[in-house]
Amino acid sequence: MELFAKSKNRLYVRLVDLSHVLKRRGTMPLSEIHSFLMRDNLVAEALINKWLDPSSSEFLPLFAQEAHGEWKFAVEGALPVLPSTTELIWLKQLVGHRLAPVFLDEAVLEKLKHMLAEEPDYRTHLDVRGAGREEHDVSHVRTILGVLLEAVQKGLMVRYSSQSQVGQRFASQGAHVLRLEYSIASDRFYAILYPKEIRRPIKVRVDLMSEVSLAAYDDAEDWDLLLKELQAPEPLVLEVGDAKGALERAFLLLSCFERQASYDRQRDLHVIRVFYYRFDEALLLSRVFSLGESVIIRSPQAFRERFVARLKEMYENHVS
């Protein structure tokens, strides 16, 4: 789930709708603005009050009061993308996670925690804390992830050594970095790599990697061609409604994939295009399964057929 993205922020869409209403009407009573913005619990009342209170240190001049007591829209130009209640709760949990120091220094974390101290309790929302089974060596994980991220940003390969969960050592080898993941279930970071010696994608636990360093791009292979062959020929297109928190769950479960999302205002649903590698199809199929009846698979047809076949198999196993 990306925080504060226009296409995934229903509060932003609601503010756009409100701006259209106010453009037609000119002004609106404060109570009506409250009701309009608080519909579907998109934003906490306390946060709206801050926006409407000029004395607040966090005042955002979204609205201005007229002499007759009603309010008008005060924003000219582009609307700011403001956090919804769910986004603030998620951000609060993320900065409170014990692995947050992997990415953020102590000063930034303390500043964020102070800013988010008054945000709502998260017990009725999705939990992203991750219980974990072992203590993490935060310094080691942070160092390894730093090198992997730099390799992705600069288009370089890496050299690394690793070991299996049972202690088997693997000697230093070169690899392309396809993707980095964090698993809530295991509370661990993973790297999806493409070692040039074995020429297939593998998944490696970041905490079990060592001696990781940047390596120059290997001109002996056409990596762009290899990457194209690994990618699915067309994206998975999903239509997601918002019943039972399906939208938030969709962005959570699909967070490790490259995506594009847009909001279909007329049908009140989000269209999500998921770009994935062929070897990810089984994982993607299981995650779409877990989203339930609020999701419709529009394309590709082959993915739809595999989804239906799996449904039939599950039904037959259930009734037999």
N, C-alpha and C positions, 0 to 999 in steps of 0.2 A: 504494500500500500504506500503510494507516494503521498506525503502530506502536502496540503496547500496547492494542489494542482487544479487548475480551473475545470478541466474536463471531468474531474472526479470529486468535485466539491459541490455538494447539493446546496449548501448555504450560498455559494456564489451565484448559482442559478436562481435561487430565491431572491437575492438582492437585485439581480437583473430584472426579474419579474416585478419587484416592488418599484424599481425605478421607472418602469413603463407605466405602472398604475399612477404614480405620483406625477409623471409628466402629463397624463391626461387630466388628473384631478387638481393638480397644483399643490394641495396640502392634504394632510390626513391627521386625525386625532392620534395622540401618543398610544392610547390603548389599542387602536387598530394596527399600528405599526408593530407593537408587541405581538399581537395575535398572528399577524402575517409572518413574522420571522420565527416565532416559536412553534409554528405548526410542524408536526412530526418530530418534535424535540431536536431540531437541527442545531439549536444554539441555546445555551443556558440563559435564563432571565438576567442573572447577575452580569453577564457579559454584555447584553444589550444595554443595561443601565449604564455601564461604563461608556459605551459609545455615545449615549445621549447626555452624559454629564460633563459639561465643559470644565468642571473643577477637578476631574479625575486626571491623574498623572498619565493614564493610558488612554486619554480621550482621542477618539478618531472622529474627525468632523464629517461623519456620514450624513447627518441631519442637522437642520437649523430650525429654531423655533421662530415663528412669525408673531407679529404683534397681537393677533387675535387668539393666540394660544395653540394653534395647530402647527404641525411640523412640515417642512419641505425637505427635499433631497438636496444636499449641499455639495455633492461630488460633481466635478466637471472633468470630462475626459474618461479615462479608463477606470473601472471600478477596482478597488484593492481586493486581493484574494484573502479573505478572512478565514480563520480556523473555525470549523464546526466543533461541537461538543465532543464528538467521537475522535476527531483529530487531536484535540487538546489532551484527551485522556490517553490516547496512544503515545503522544509525545512524552507525556508525564511518565508513563511506564517505561518507555525506551531509555530515557535519561536516568531512570532509577535502576535499570538493569545492571547487574554486577559486571557485565562485559562492556558497558558503555565506555570505560577508559581505554578500550582497544582503539576507539576512533576519536575521542574527544579528550582534551587535556582537563585537568582538575578545575581550572578557573572557569572554563566554558560550562562545564557540568554544574558547578555551583551556581552560576548565573542563571542557567535554565531552570534548575530546581527551585530557585527563589522566585522566578517569574511564574512558575506553574504551581506554586504551593497552594493557591486558593482554588485550583480547578477541581471539578467534581470527582467523587469517588468512582473507581472503575469496576466495582464488584459486579455490576450488572452488565458489563461489556466484555468483549473478547479479551482474553488474558495473553499477553506476550512475554511474560516473565521468564518462562523456561526453567524448570526445576534443576535439571542437570544431575549428573551422577558423580562427577568428580570436580575437584577444584581446578580452575584454569590457571595456567601460567600466563597472566595477562600480558606481561612484557614480551614473552616469546611469540604469542599469537599476534600481538600488535606489530612486531618486527616482520614476521612472515607475510601478514596481510599487506603491510606497507610496500614490500617488494613486488608482490603479485599485482597490486593496484597500479603501481608505477609501470609495470610491464604492459598492462592493458592500456594505460593512457598513452604510452609511447610506442605501442605497436611492436614491442620486443618479446623475445622468448625468455624463458628462465631456465636455469640449471638448478636441480634440487636433489636431495636424498630424502628417503622416507622409510617408514617401517609400518608393518601391519599391526593390527590390534593384538596379535599374539606374539609380537616382537620380531618378526622376520624383517631383516634389513634389505633395502633396495638401494643399489649403488647410484651415484650421481648420474643424471641424464638430463637431456634438454627437452623442453616441451613448450607448446603454445598454451596460453591460458584462455580457455573458452568462457568460463563463468565462475563467479564466486557465490556461494550460498550460505545461508544460516538456517539451521533446522531447529524449529521450536521444540519438536519432539525429543531430540537428543541434546539440545542446548549446545550445539557445536557448529563451527564453521567448516565448510568444505570447499575444495577447489576442483572444478571440472577441467582436466588437463588433456592435452593431446600430445603424448610423447612421440617424438619422431622415430624412435627405434621400433615401437610396436604398432604405430600408425592406427590407433583407435582411441576413442575417448575413455578416460578412466576418472573415477571419483576418489579424491584423496582427502583425508582429514587434515586440516591445516595444522592442528596441534602436534601431528605426527610427522610433519615435514621439518627438514633441517638443511643447513648449508645452502640456503636459497639465495641465488644471485641473478642479476640481469644477464642476459646473453644476447648477442647480436642476432638479427634476423637471418635465417638460413636461406640463402639465395638458391640453394640446390633444389628446392621444392617450390611449387607454385601454391602458396598457402591460400591465396584468394580462391583458386579453383577447388582445393581441398575443402575449404570452408563452405563453398557453394554446394558441394556434393553432400556435406553433412546436414545442411539446412533442409527443412521440409519445403516442398515446392510452392506452397501457398500457406498463408496464415490461417489459424483457427479463428473463426468469427462466431462470437457468442453474443446473445442478447440477454441481458440480466435485468430482472425486475428488482424491486427493493423489499419484497416480503421477507419477514423473519431475518432481517440483517444480511440477506444474500449478497448485496452489493459489497459491503465491507468484507465479507468472507471471500468473495471472488478476488478482490484485490489482494487480500492476504495470501490466499492459496496460490495465486498466479504471480506473486511478487518476484520470483526468481526468473521469470521469463520477460523478454522484451515485449512491450505492449503499446498499443495505441487505443485510446478510449474517446468516445464522443457521446453526447447526451441527445437522445431523440425526444425532444420536448413534446411532440404531438402524441407519442405513444407512452411517454413517461418511463423510459427505460434507457439503460446504457448499452452501447454497442462496443464490445471489446475485441480487438484484433490481437491475437497472440502469435508471436513469431518464435519458432522453436526448432530444435535440431531433431533429426529423425530418431535418434536414440532416446529422446525424451518423450516419445509418444505414449508409452505405457504409463509413465508418471503423470503426464498431462491428462490422460484418460481417467485415471483414478481420482484426480483432483476435481475434474469436471463432474464426475459421479457424485462426489461428496457435496456438491452445491445443491443437488436436489431439483425439485420441479420449477424453481424460479429461473432456471437457465434454459435457453433454447440454443441448440447448435445449428447454425445456418450453413456453415461450410467449413471444410471441404466435405464432399459427399462420402468419401472413403472413411473419414473419421466418424461421420454420422452412422455409417453402416457397422463399424466396429463397436460403437457405443450401443447400438440396438442389439447386436449379437451378444454382447456381454450382458445386457439386461435379460435377454431370453435365457441365457445360460443360468443366470442367477435365479430366475423364476422357476426354471425346470428343476434346479437343485433343491429349491425350497419346497416344491410340491411333491417331489419324489420321495 
